[in-house]
Amino acid sequence: LLGAALLWAGAGALVNLKYSVEEEQRAGTVIANVAKDARDAGFVLDPRQPAAFRVVSNSAPHLVDISPGSGLLVTKQKIDRDLLCRQSPKCVISLEVMSSSMEICVIKLEIKDLNDNAPSFPTDQIELEISETASPGTRVPLESAYDPDSGSFGVQSYEITPNDLFGLETKTRGDGSRFAELVVEKSLDRETQSHYSYVITALDGGDPPNFGTVELSIRVIDSNDNNPLFEEPAYTVSVPENAPPGTPVIRLNASDPDEGTNGQVLYSFHSYVSERARELFQIDPQSGLITVSGAIDYEEGHVYELDVQAKDLGPNSIPAHCKVTISVQDANDNPPLINLLSVNSELVEVSENAPLGYVIALVRVSDRDSGANGRVQCKLLGNVPFRLQEYESFSTILVDGRLDREQRDQYNLTIQARDNGIPSLQATKSFTVKITDENDNHPHFSKPYYQVIVQENNTPGAYLLSVSARDPDLGLNGSVSYQIVPSQVRDMPVFTYVSINPNSGDIYALRSFNHEQTKAFEFKVLAKDGGNPSLQSNATVRVIVLDVNDNTPVITAPPLVNGTAEVYIPRNAGVGYLVTVVKADDYDEGENGRLSYEMVEGDRGFFEIDQVNGEIRTTRAFGENAKTAYELIVVAHDHGKTSLSASALILIYLSPALDAQESIGSVNLSLIFIIALGSIAAILFVTMIFVAVKCKRDNKEIRTYNCRIAEYSYGHQKKSSKKKKISKNDIRLVPRDVEETDKMNVVSCSSLTSSLNYFDYHQQTLPLGCRRSESTFLNVESQNNRNAGSNHIYHHTFTGQSPQQPDLIINGMPLPE
């Protein structure tokens, strides 16, 4: 193994390496470490991974190869240079390899010749006939020795033994081979000696030289006086390749002044002319015209040398010899040959994410012609995102633009190669570049915002709408799945409201929607593809819940007890007196919640109702003989397509005439109610202060007075049947326990008729002369129970008194408000 010369080719992705090795090396001989040398020359290789070299071209795959893992250049069998390159001055094996990172390495391996062959002659004996009249200096070409070795190891010289009458002169042919001419150095005399024997030795340029011998036998013959003579000892002519048979090459002329048969000259090729030359050329024996007889190909042979002899027909004729050198002129008869070096010569695959300058294939273009006829220019046809970059012995096809499989998934590339001959010849080769898919597209919704309108009270599981997203990628990269982005709707996860089919994008309701609770809600839908990593996008979905007339009106005023309300008006109320105002609530909206009021039954002749605001007014005056109670059935109905309604029984009682101010037209009951409450609160506050002062005075010795014990002790005293006037000593302040729910609270009678709070109450005979129309005792516990059992009554919590407020007890009886 000789040294290796490393050359940087100027391109970041190309390295040229040159090595040499002697022939006859055994199989498995390591020639060089290509991976190391390529890395030293600029190759970018990952040291953690094998070099992963791939041989894309090898001119002698049966002789040498590169280990893909180690990157070593090794011999596969013993290399015989003489068999591989014969006598060519240079014997080179070329390889092109590519690394896993698509970097290219061009390797030139020169096979060095060894002097392992000796010259040899084609025959064991050479026989010559020379006329005795041959003058000194006469030359006779001898058959050449052959040595398979090349260059200096080939045949270099010839020797003759003994060297007495004849000598040898070594000459060189146009192809570099050497031959010997026998030179007559002294006059011959057949009568003195008619036969001579010599040994011809051929030597090569080795040290020591190898040699081969042949026996030379010379017979001296008697001849005529004159011999044929050529005008020139050597001729040089040219002939174009592909010249048709019969094309004249040269006409030779050898003159002989003798007459008759002694002067008649016949021409022929010397026996040393090769068989191939005899196939391509022929000579006319009479005229000496050399013509083409076969298909001449410049690429097969550039030069042919013909040894021609001319011999007369006289006795003892001495032939004349000349050399005709025929140069073949190259014609542009070979179109360029394009060879695509890739895994598949008809289809090349490249990722759509391939960067600029990415190598997708190697191209080798050759032309067997020489000179301008063999100089080839390549180009890539068409407007494609690829370009051709030419190097010394091959070209590469690189990515030269953005690739997008979704816009175009394949390209048909055509390479055109044209030589510089006249006329120029060209060749084309087409192949397909397939663009492979990458996950470079997000799913795209058909629209960014979806809206669906659904009526409330829908069936759970009902279909709402479908969302659709498209991903133009292929396979898993283009398969889209859907999911709902977690969010909250009225403090509840959106997953309790809707669900989505992950494959089709169909959205379903998971519950029955209620317009009165949720008029509309929004959520986001996420679309993800199946790539790795996956890409995603989202769209907003808005669900609008339409109102349905599903809520029955509820009468809230006047307060109802079991669907009945009692109203008191003065007996002297005139026409247009405001009896009460009927109010109802409907949770629906629009026409479904717009209410109208009407009287359907009862004493409608005495009263009328405003359909819009629900005011009930008198239509006539009541006389002294009028009855004391009237009944009206009032209906509140909405304006839905299927109208819903609520009814109430209004009992109207006539009370004795009030003062003049109360009997004037319409009275503001709310104002009266507020004034009454304020008065009661003031009286109660004063009373509490009085009782507190009294208790403190009676219990000077006790810092904390137990009013409840006082109440009990007072309650167990014997009651007098005789009514007496209440004094401040009779008043006891008893704190109320929260647990005592059976005690009676005292409220004003007027507050019951005008307040929005209504209760179930019991009328009792009141002490102290309180009228039934003025005071009513309320049982809180029984009232709460009855309110809980009513389904159509609007509930309010009575907050007139705090739970810790004490009751006022007068003589064991609650004090009316």
C-alpha positions in Angstrom: 0.0 0.0 0.0 1.4 3.4 -1.0 0.5 6.7 0.5 -3.0 8.4 0.0 -3.3 11.9 -1.3 -6.4 13.8 -0.1 -7.8 16.6 -2.2 -10.7 19.0 -1.3 -12.9 19.5 -4.3 -14.2 22.9 -3.2 -17.8 21.8 -2.6 -18.9 21.1 0.9 -20.6 17.9 -0.1 -17.8 16.4 -2.3 -14.5 14.9 -1.3 -11.9 13.4 -3.7 -9.6 10.7 -2.4 -6.8 9.0 -4.3 -5.1 5.8 -3.3 -2.7 3.3 -4.9 -2.0 -0.4 -4.4 0.2 -2.9 -6.0 -1.3 -5.8 -7.9 -1.2 -9.4 -6.7 -2.4 -8.4 -3.2 -4.4 -11.2 -1.5 -8.1 -10.9 -0.9 -9.1 -9.0 2.2 -6.1 -6.6 2.1 -7.0 -3.2 3.7 -6.1 -0.4 1.3 -7.3 2.6 3.2 -9.6 3.9 5.9 -12.0 6.0 3.8 -14.1 7.1 6.7 -11.1 8.6 8.5 -9.6 10.2 5.4 -13.0 11.7 4.4 -13.5 13.1 7.9 -10.1 14.7 7.8 -10.9 16.2 4.4 -14.1 17.8 5.6 -16.8 15.1 5.7 -19.4 15.7 8.5 -19.8 12.3 10.1 -21.4 11.6 13.5 -18.7 10.0 15.6 -21.4 8.1 17.7 -22.7 6.3 14.6 -21.0 4.1 12.0 -20.0 5.9 8.8 -22.8 4.1 6.9 -21.2 4.5 3.6 -23.1 3.3 0.5 -21.4 2.6 -2.8 -23.3 4.1 -5.6 -20.8 3.4 -8.4 -17.9 1.0 -8.7 -16.0 0.3 -11.9 -14.6 -3.0 -10.5 -17.0 -4.3 -7.9 -15.5 -7.8 -8.2 -12.1 -6.6 -7.1 -12.6 -3.9 -4.4 -15.4 -2.7 -2.1 -15.9 -0.5 0.9 -17.2 -1.9 4.2 -20.3 0.2 5.0 -19.9 0.0 8.7 -16.1 0.6 9.1 -15.5 2.6 5.9 -12.4 0.5 5.0 -11.4 0.0 1.4 -10.5 -3.7 1.0 -9.7 -6.1 -1.8 -12.2 -8.8 -2.6 -9.8 -11.0 -4.6 -6.3 -10.9 -6.0 -5.9 -8.1 -8.5 -4.1 -8.9 -11.7 -3.3 -5.6 -13.4 -2.2 -7.2 -16.6 -5.5 -8.8 -17.0 -7.5 -5.8 -15.8 -5.9 -3.0 -17.8 -3.5 -5.0 -20.2 -0.8 -2.6 -21.4 -2.6 0.7 -20.6 -0.2 3.2 -19.1 -2.5 3.8 -16.2 -4.9 1.4 -14.5 -7.4 3.1 -12.2 -10.5 1.8 -10.4 -13.1 4.5 -9.6 -15.7 4.4 -6.9 -18.4 6.9 -5.7 -19.7 6.5 -2.2 -22.3 8.4 -0.3 -22.6 8.8 3.4 -25.9 8.8 5.4 -25.8 12.6 5.3 -25.8 12.6 1.5 -22.2 13.7 1.2 -20.3 12.3 -1.8 -16.8 10.9 -1.9 -15.0 10.1 -5.2 -12.3 7.5 -4.8 -9.6 6.9 -7.4 -7.5 3.7 -6.8 -4.5 3.2 -9.0 -3.3 -0.4 -9.5 0.5 -0.4 -9.6 2.2 -2.8 -11.9 4.7 -5.4 -10.8 7.3 -7.0 -13.0 5.7 -10.4 -12.7 5.8 -11.3 -16.4 8.7 -12.1 -18.7 8.7 -11.2 -22.5 7.7 -14.1 -24.8 7.7 -14.6 -28.5 4.7 -16.0 -30.3 6.8 -18.8 -31.9 9.8 -20.8 -30.8 11.7 -20.2 -34.1 11.9 -17.4 -36.7 12.9 -18.4 -40.2 14.2 -15.8 -42.7 15.4 -16.0 -46.2 17.9 -13.3 -47.3 19.4 -13.1 -50.7 23.1 -13.2 -50.9 23.1 -10.0 -52.8 21.6 -8.2 -49.8 23.9 -5.2 -49.2 25.0 -4.1 -45.7 22.4 -2.0 -44.1 19.5 -4.0 -45.4 16.8 -4.3 -42.7 14.3 -7.0 -42.1 11.6 -6.5 -39.4 11.4 -9.3 -36.8 8.4 -10.6 -35.0 8.0 -8.7 -31.7 8.0 -10.2 -28.2 5.0 -9.7 -26.0 5.1 -8.7 -22.3 1.8 -8.3 -20.4 3.4 -5.8 -18.1 3.1 -2.2 -18.9 5.4 0.8 -19.0 9.0 0.2 -18.0 8.1 -3.4 -17.1 7.3 -4.1 -20.7 9.7 -5.1 -23.5 12.5 -2.5 -23.6 15.3 -4.0 -25.8 16.4 -6.9 -28.0 19.7 -8.6 -28.3 21.1 -11.1 -30.8 23.7 -13.7 -30.1 26.2 -14.0 -31.6 26.7 -10.7 -33.1 28.8 -11.2 -36.2 27.2 -10.8 -39.7 23.9 -9.4 -38.4 22.9 -6.9 -35.8 19.6 -5.7 -34.2 18.1 -2.3 -33.9 15.2 -1.7 -31.4 12.4 0.6 -32.6 9.3 2.0 -31.0 5.8 1.8 -32.6 3.2 4.6 -32.2 1.4 2.6 -29.4 4.6 2.5 -27.4 5.5 -1.1 -28.1 9.0 -2.0 -29.2 10.2 -4.3 -32.0 13.5 -5.3 -33.5 14.8 -5.0 -37.0 17.5 -7.4 -38.3 20.3 -5.4 -39.9 22.7 -6.9 -42.4 26.1 -5.6 -41.3 28.4 -7.6 -43.7 28.1 -9.0 -47.2 26.7 -12.4 -47.6 27.9 -15.2 -49.8 25.6 -18.2 -50.2 28.4 -20.3 -51.5 30.5 -19.6 -48.4 27.7 -20.2 -45.8 24.0 -20.7 -46.7 22.6 -21.0 -43.2 23.0 -19.1 -39.9 21.4 -19.7 -36.5 21.1 -17.0 -33.8 19.3 -16.4 -30.5 17.1 -13.3 -30.1 16.6 -12.2 -26.6 13.9 -9.7 -25.5 14.4 -7.9 -22.2 12.0 -5.8 -20.1 12.9 -2.9 -17.8 12.8 -4.7 -14.5 15.6 -4.8 -12.0 16.8 -7.5 -12.6 15.1 -7.6 -16.1 13.0 -10.6 -17.2 13.7 -11.9 -20.6 12.5 -14.3 -23.3 14.3 -15.9 -26.3 13.5 -17.2 -29.7 15.7 -19.0 -32.2 16.4 -17.1 -35.4 17.2 -19.3 -38.5 18.6 -17.4 -41.6 18.9 -19.0 -44.9 20.9 -17.2 -47.6 19.4 -17.6 -51.0 20.4 -16.6 -54.4 18.4 -13.6 -55.9 18.1 -11.4 -58.9 20.1 -8.2 -59.2 17.4 -5.6 -58.4 15.0 -5.6 -55.5 11.7 -3.6 -55.2 12.1 -0.3 -53.5 9.5 1.8 -51.8 9.5 5.5 -52.2 9.4 6.1 -48.4 10.2 3.7 -45.6 7.2 4.8 -43.6 3.8 6.4 -44.5 1.3 8.1 -42.2 -2.3 8.4 -43.3 -5.7 9.0 -41.6 -9.1 7.6 -42.1 -12.4 8.7 -40.5 -14.1 6.2 -38.3 -17.2 4.5 -39.7 -15.7 4.8 -43.2 -17.6 2.3 -45.3 -15.8 -0.8 -46.7 -13.9 -0.1 -49.9 -12.8 3.3 -48.8 -9.2 3.8 -50.2 -6.6 4.5 -47.6 -3.3 4.7 -49.5 -1.8 3.4 -52.7 1.7 2.0 -52.2 4.3 2.0 -55.0 7.5 -0.1 -54.9 9.6 0.1 -58.1 11.7 -2.7 -59.5 13.8 -1.8 -62.7 14.0 -5.5 -63.7 11.9 -6.8 -66.5 9.4 -9.5 -66.7 8.7 -11.5 -63.6 11.8 -10.1 -61.9 10.2 -6.6 -62.1 6.7 -7.6 -61.4 6.0 -6.7 -57.8 3.4 -8.2 -55.5 2.2 -6.5 -52.3 1.2 -8.2 -49.1 1.0 -7.6 -45.4 3.8 -9.0 -43.3 3.0 -11.9 -41.2 3.4 -9.7 -38.1 0.3 -7.7 -38.9 -2.4 -8.5 -36.3 -5.6 -10.3 -37.2 -7.7 -7.3 -36.2 -5.8 -5.1 -38.6 -6.3 -7.7 -41.4 -10.1 -7.6 -40.6 -10.2 -3.8 -41.0 -7.9 -3.3 -43.9 -6.8 -5.1 -47.0 -4.2 -4.6 -49.7 -4.5 -5.3 -53.4 -1.5 -7.5 -54.3 -1.2 -6.0 -57.8 -1.8 -2.3 -57.2 -0.7 -1.9 -53.6 -3.9 -0.1 -52.8 -4.9 -0.4 -49.1 -8.7 -0.1 -48.6 -11.1 -0.4 -45.6 -12.6 -3.8 -45.3 -14.3 -3.6 -41.9 -16.1 -1.3 -39.4 -13.6 1.1 -38.0 -14.4 2.4 -34.6 -12.2 5.2 -33.1 -13.3 4.1 -29.6 -11.9 0.6 -30.3 -8.6 1.7 -31.7 -7.0 5.0 -32.5 -3.9 3.9 -34.5 -3.2 0.9 -36.7 0.3 0.0 -38.0 0.6 -2.1 -41.1 3.9 -3.7 -42.2 3.8 -4.1 -46.0 6.3 -5.9 -48.1 6.8 -5.8 -51.8 8.4 -8.7 -53.6 9.1 -9.3 -57.2 8.4 -12.6 -58.9 12.0 -13.2 -59.9 14.1 -15.9 -58.4 15.9 -15.1 -55.2 13.8 -12.0 -54.7 14.6 -9.7 -51.8 11.3 -8.1 -50.6 11.1 -4.4 -49.8 9.4 -3.3 -46.5 7.6 -0.2 -45.4 5.4 0.8 -42.5 2.0 2.3 -43.0 0.6 4.1 -39.9 -3.2 4.6 -40.1 -4.7 7.2 -37.7 -8.4 6.9 -37.1 -10.2 10.2 -37.1 -12.9 10.4 -34.5 -16.4 11.1 -35.7 -19.3 12.3 -33.5 -21.1 9.0 -33.8 -21.8 8.3 -30.1 -24.5 10.1 -28.3 -24.0 10.8 -24.6 -24.9 8.1 -22.2 -26.8 9.1 -19.1 -26.8 6.9 -16.0 -28.9 7.8 -13.0 -27.3 6.5 -9.8 -30.1 6.0 -7.2 -31.8 3.2 -5.4 -34.4 3.1 -8.1 -33.4 4.4 -11.5 -37.0 5.2 -12.4 -38.4 6.6 -9.1 -36.7 8.9 -6.6 -38.4 9.8 -3.3 -37.7 12.9 -1.3 -39.4 14.4 1.7 -41.3 17.6 1.3 -39.3 19.1 4.2 -36.0 18.5 2.3 -33.8 21.6 2.7 -32.2 23.5 -0.2 -29.2 21.8 -1.5 -30.4 18.3 -0.5 -29.0 15.7 -2.9 -31.6 13.4 -4.3 -29.6 11.5 -7.0 -26.3 11.2 -8.8 -26.0 11.4 -12.5 -23.0 10.1 -14.6 -22.8 11.2 -18.2 -20.3 9.7 -20.6 -19.5 9.9 -24.3 -17.2 7.4 -26.1 -16.1 10.1 -28.5 -13.0 12.2 -27.9 -12.2 15.8 -28.1 -15.1 18.2 -28.7 -17.2 15.2 -29.7 -16.8 13.7 -26.2 -17.3 16.9 -24.2 -20.8 16.8 -22.8 -23.0 19.5 -21.2 -26.0 18.6 -19.1 -29.0 20.5 -18.0 -32.3 19.8 -16.2 -35.3 20.6 -18.4 -38.4 22.4 -17.2 -39.3 24.8 -14.5 -38.9 22.5 -11.5 -37.6 23.1 -7.9 -34.5 21.1 -8.6 -31.1 22.0 -10.1 -28.2 20.1 -11.6 -24.7 20.6 -10.2 -21.8 19.3 -12.3 -18.5 17.9 -11.1 -15.6 16.4 -12.9 -16.9 12.9 -13.4 -20.5 13.1 -12.4 -23.4 15.5 -11.5 -25.8 15.7 -8.6 -29.5 16.7 -8.6 -30.2 19.0 -5.7 -33.4 20.5 -4.2 -33.6 24.1 -5.3 -36.9 25.3 -4.1 -39.7 24.7 -1.6 -41.5 21.3 -1.9 -45.1 21.0 -0.9 -46.7 17.6 -1.4 -50.2 19.1 -0.9 -49.7 21.3 -3.9 -47.8 18.8 -6.1 -46.9 15.2 -5.1 -44.5 14.3 -7.9 -42.3 15.7 -10.6 -41.2 14.2 -13.9 -37.6 15.3 -14.4 -35.8 15.1 -17.7 -32.0 15.3 -18.0 -30.6 16.4 -21.3 -27.0 15.8 -22.3 -25.5 17.4 -25.5 -22.0 17.0 -26.8 -20.0 19.6 -28.7 -19.6 17.7 -31.9 -20.7 19.0 -35.3 -23.4 18.1 -35.7 -24.2 17.8 -32.0 -25.7 14.7 -30.6 -27.9 14.6 -27.5 -29.5 12.2 -25.2 -32.3 12.5 -22.6 -33.3 10.5 -19.6 -36.5 11.0 -17.6 -37.4 9.8 -14.2 -40.0 10.5 -11.5 -39.4 12.3 -8.2 -42.1 11.4 -5.7 -42.6 13.9 -2.8 -43.2 12.1 0.5 -45.6 13.5 3.1 -44.6 15.3 6.3 -46.9 16.5 9.0 -46.7 20.2 8.0 -50.4 21.2 7.9 -52.7 22.0 10.8 -56.3 20.8 10.6 -58.4 23.6 9.2 -62.0 24.1 10.2 -64.5 24.9 7.5 -65.3 28.0 9.5 -63.9 29.5 12.7 -67.3 30.1 14.4 -70.2 27.7 14.5 -73.7 28.6 15.9 -76.7 26.4 16.5 -80.1 27.3 17.8 -82.0 24.8 19.9 -85.2 25.0 21.8 -85.2 24.4 25.5 -86.5 21.1 26.9 -84.7 19.2 24.2 -84.2 15.5 24.5 -80.8 14.4 26.1 -78.7 12.9 23.4 -80.2 15.0 20.6 -78.0 15.9 17.7 -77.0 19.6 17.6 -74.6 20.2 14.7 -71.4 18.9 13.1 -68.0 20.6 12.9 -65.6 19.7 10.2 -61.8 20.2 9.8 -59.7 19.1 6.9 -56.0 18.2 6.9 -54.4 17.8 3.5 -51.6 15.6 4.8 -51.6 11.9 4.1 -52.2 8.9 6.4 -52.0 9.5 10.1 -50.7 13.0 9.4 -54.1 13.8 7.7 -56.4 11.9 10.0 -58.4 14.3 12.2 -59.9 13.6 15.6 -62.1 16.0 17.6 -62.4 16.8 21.2 -64.0 19.5 23.4 -61.7 21.9 25.2 -62.4 21.8 28.9 -64.3 24.8 30.1 -67.1 25.8 32.5 -70.8 26.5 31.9 -72.6 27.9 35.0 -69.8 26.5 37.2 -70.3 23.0 35.6 -67.9 21.3 33.2 -68.9 21.7 29.6 -68.7 17.9 29.3 -72.0 17.7 31.2 -73.7 19.7 28.6 -72.4 18.4 25.3 -70.3 15.6 23.8 -68.6 15.2 20.4 -68.0 12.2 18.3 -64.1 12.2 18.0 -64.2 10.8 14.4 -67.1 12.5 12.7 -67.3 15.8 14.6 -71.0 15.4 15.4 -72.0 17.3 18.6 -74.8 16.0 20.8 -76.6 17.4 23.8 -76.1 15.5 27.1 -78.9 17.3 29.0 -82.2 19.0 28.5 -81.4 22.7 28.3 -83.4 25.3 30.3 -83.7 28.8 28.7 -84.5 30.3 32.1 -81.2 29.0 33.4 -78.9 29.1 30.4 -79.8 31.3 27.4 -76.6 30.6 25.5 -73.2 29.1 26.1 -70.0 28.7 24.1 -67.2 26.2 24.0 -64.2 25.4 21.9 -63.7 22.3 19.8 -60.1 21.1 19.2 -59.1 19.2 16.0 -55.9 17.2 16.1 -54.2 15.2 13.4 -52.4 11.9 14.0 -48.9 13.1 13.2 -45.9 12.9 15.5 -45.9 15.5 16.9 -49.5 16.2 16.2 -50.8 19.6 15.0 -54.1 21.1 16.1 -56.5 24.0 15.7 -59.7 25.0 17.3 -63.1 26.6 16.5 -65.7 28.2 18.7 -69.2 26.7 19.0 -72.1 28.8 20.3 -75.3 27.2 21.4 -78.4 29.5 21.7 -81.3 28.1 23.7 -84.6 29.4 22.6 -87.4 29.9 25.0 -90.4 27.6 25.0 -93.6 28.4 26.8 -93.0 25.8 29.6 -93.6 28.0 32.7 -97.1 28.5 34.1 -97.7 32.0 35.5 -97.6 32.3 39.3 -99.8 34.8 41.1 -97.8 36.6 43.6 -100.2 39.3 44.8 -102.4 39.5 46.6 -101.0 36.8 48.8 -102.8 33.5 48.3 -103.6 30.8 50.8 -104.6 27.6 49.1 -105.3 29.6 46.0 -107.5 32.2 47.8 -106.9 35.8 48.9 -109.0 37.9 51.1 -109.3 41.7 50.5 -111.1 44.2 52.6 -112.5 47.4 51.3 -114.7 50.1 53.0 -118.4 49.8 52.5 -118.6 53.4 51.3 -116.1 52.8 48.5 -117.1 54.6 45.4 -116.9 53.7 41.7 -113.3 53.2 40.6 -112.1 52.3 44.0 -108.9 50.2 43.8 -109.7 46.9 45.4 -106.4 45.2 44.9 -103.7 44.6 42.3 -103.3 41.2 40.9 -99.6 40.4 40.1 -98.3 37.3 38.5 -94.8 36.2 37.4 -93.9 34.1 34.3 -90.2 33.1 33.9 -90.6 32.8 30.2 -89.6 35.6 27.8 -91.3 37.5 25.0 -94.8 36.5 24.2 -94.4 33.4 26.4 -93.9 35.7 29.4 -96.3 38.5 28.6 -99.3 38.2 30.9 -102.9 39.4 30.7 -105.5 39.3 33.4 -109.2 38.7 33.3 -112.1 37.8 35.6 -113.8 34.5 34.5 -116.4 33.9 37.2 -117.9 35.4 40.3 -119.4 38.8 41.0 -118.2 40.4 37.8 -121.0 43.0 37.8 -119.4 44.9 40.7 -115.8 44.9 39.6 -113.6 45.2 36.6 -109.9 44.3 36.0 -107.3 45.9 33.9 -105.9 43.3 31.5 -102.4 44.7 31.5 -101.6 45.8 35.1 -104.1 43.6 36.9 -105.8 46.4 38.9 -109.3 45.4 40.2 -111.6 48.4 40.7 -115.2 48.8 41.7 -117.7 49.6 39.0 -120.6 50.7 41.3 -121.1 51.8 44.8 -122.3 49.5 47.6 -125.4 50.3 49.5 -126.4 49.6 53.0 -128.2 46.5 51.9 -125.2 45.2 49.9 -123.9 41.8 51.0 -120.7 41.8 53.0 -118.6 39.4 50.8 -118.0 39.0 47.1 -116.1 36.4 45.1 -114.1 36.8 42.0 -112.0 34.2 40.1 -109.1 35.9 38.4 -107.0 34.2 35.6 -103.5 35.3 34.6 -102.5 33.8 31.2 -99.5 34.2 29.0 -99.4 34.7 25.2 -97.5 31.6 24.2 -98.7 29.6 21.2 -100.1 27.1 23.8 -101.2 29.6 26.4 -100.6 28.7 30.1 -102.6 30.3 32.9 -103.0 30.5 36.7 -106.2 31.4 38.6 -107.0 32.7 42.1 -110.1 33.1 44.1 -110.4 36.7 45.5 -112.7 37.1 48.5 -113.7 40.8 48.9 -115.1 41.8 52.3 -116.9 45.1 53.0 -115.8 46.7 56.2 -117.4 49.7 58.0 -116.8 53.0 56.5 -113.3 54.5 57.1 -112.5 58.1 57.6 -112.9 60.6 54.9 -109.3 60.4 53.8 -109.5 56.6 53.4 -112.7 56.8 51.4 -111.3 59.1 48.8 -110.9 57.3 45.5 -108.0 55.0 45.2 -105.8 54.5 48.3 -102.1 53.7 48.2 -102.1 50.5 50.3 -98.3 50.2 50.2 -98.0 53.6 51.9 -100.5 52.7 54.5 -98.7 49.4 55.1 -95.4 51.2 55.6 -96.8 53.8 58.0 -98.5 51.0 60.0 -95.3 49.0 60.3 -93.4 52.1 61.4 -95.9 52.9 64.1 -95.9 49.4 65.4 -92.2 49.4 65.5 -92.1 52.7 67.5 -94.7 51.4 70.0 -92.9 48.2 70.4 -89.5 49.9 71.0 -91.0 52.2 73.6 -92.7 49.3 75.4 -89.5 47.3 75.4 -87.6 50.2 77.1 -90.4 50.5 79.6 -90.3 46.8 80.5 -86.6 46.7 80.7 -86.6 49.6 83.2 -89.3 47.9 85.2 -87.4 44.6 85.4 -84.2 46.3 86.5 -86.1 48.1 89.3 -87.7 44.9 90.6 -84.4 43.0 90.7 -82.0 45.4 92.2 -80.4 42.6 94.2 -80.0 40.3 91.2 -77.7 41.5 88.4 -79.3 39.3 85.7 -83.1 39.0 85.8 -84.7 35.9 84.3 -87.8 37.2 82.5 -88.9 33.7 81.4 -89.0 32.5 85.1 -91.1 35.6 85.8 -93.4 34.7 83.0 -93.9 31.2 84.3 -94.4 32.3 87.9 -96.8 34.9 86.7 -98.7 32.5 84.5 -99.3 30.1 87.4 -101.0 32.8 89.5 -104.7 32.5 89.9 -106.3 34.6 87.3 -109.0 37.0 88.4 -112.2 36.9 86.3 -112.5 40.5 86.9 -110.9 42.7 84.3 -108.6 45.3 85.7 -106.7 48.1 84.3 -103.2 47.1 83.2 -100.4 48.7 85.1 -96.7 48.7 84.3 -96.1 46.1 87.0 -98.2 43.6 85.0 -95.8 43.7 82.0 -93.1 41.1 81.9 -90.3 40.9 79.3 -89.8 37.3 78.3 -86.8 36.4 76.0 -87.9 34.2 73.1 -86.0 31.0 72.5 -85.3 29.9 69.0 -86.8 26.5 69.8 -90.2 27.9 70.9 -91.9 27.8 67.6 -95.4 27.3 69.0 -95.6 30.8 70.4 -97.9 33.2 68.6 -96.5 36.2 66.8 -98.6 39.2 66.5 -98.9 41.1 63.3 -101.1 43.8 62.1 -104.2 42.7 60.2 -103.7 45.5 57.7 -100.2 44.2 56.9 -101.7 40.8 55.8 -103.8 42.4 53.1 -101.2 44.7 51.7 -97.9 42.8 52.2 -96.5 40.5 49.5 -95.9 38.0 52.3 -98.8 35.8 53.0 -99.3 33.3 55.8 -101.8 30.8 57.0 -103.3 32.4 60.0 -105.9 31.7 62.7 -108.4 34.3 63.8 -109.1 34.3 67.6 -111.1 36.3 70.0 -108.6 39.1 70.9 -108.3 40.6 74.3 -108.2 44.3 74.8 -111.0 44.7 72.2 -108.9 44.3 69.0 -111.1 43.9 66.0 -110.8 40.9 63.7 -110.0 43.2 60.9 -107.1 44.8 62.8 -105.2 41.9 64.5 -104.5 38.4 63.6 -102.4 35.8 65.5 -99.9 33.8 63.4 -98.7 30.3 64.2 -95.2 30.3 62.6 -94.7 26.5 62.7 -98.0 25.5 61.2 -97.7 28.3 58.6 -94.2 27.0 57.5 -95.6 23.5 57.1 -98.5 24.7 55.0 -96.3 26.9 52.8 -94.0 23.9 52.2 -96.8 21.9 50.9 -98.2 24.4 48.4 -97.0 24.0 44.8 -98.5 27.1 43.3 -97.8 29.8 45.9 -95.0 32.3 45.7 -93.1 32.0 49.0 -91.5 34.8 51.0 -89.9 34.7 54.3 -91.3 37.0 56.9 -88.4 39.1 58.3 -90.3 41.7 60.3 -88.8 40.6 63.6 -85.4 39.2 64.5 -85.4 35.7 66.1 -83.8 37.1 69.2 -86.5 39.9 69.7 -88.5 39.3 72.9 -92.2 39.0 73.1 -94.3 41.4 75.2 -96.5 39.6 77.7 -99.3 41.5 79.4 -101.1 39.6 82.1 -100.0 36.3 80.5 -101.3 37.3 77.1 -99.3 38.6 74.1 -99.6 42.2 73.5 -101.1 43.0 70.1 -99.1 45.2 67.7 
